[in-house]
Amino acid sequence: MKPYLYSLGAGLIVGVVYSLMGVRSPAPPAIALIGLLGILLGEQIAPLARHVTQSTAVHYLRTACREHVFGRLPGDRDHTTQSDTKPS
């Protein structure tokens, strides 16, 4: 139940920000996509801060953060999924 309440709270905050900016909801596609990018990057602030205090920020940015924001990029041979390693 908590994730639903958090989502509702975040939605209310975004609604207030949109209202202050004079943007109608649903936002025009370009504004919505920039907002989604902000959400993706914003999700990484707390974990990145934790890794900065542990001096592992560079590794985190190259692995978990990169994978979360960009997904698995074509030609990425550093990270294999289980489906890639199963014998046929």
Secondary structure, DSSP 8 states (H G I E B T S, - for coil): -HHHHHHHHHHHHHHHHHHHHT--SS--HHHHHHHHHHHHHHTTHHHHHHHHHTT-HHHHIIIIIHHHHH-S-TT--SS--HHHHS--
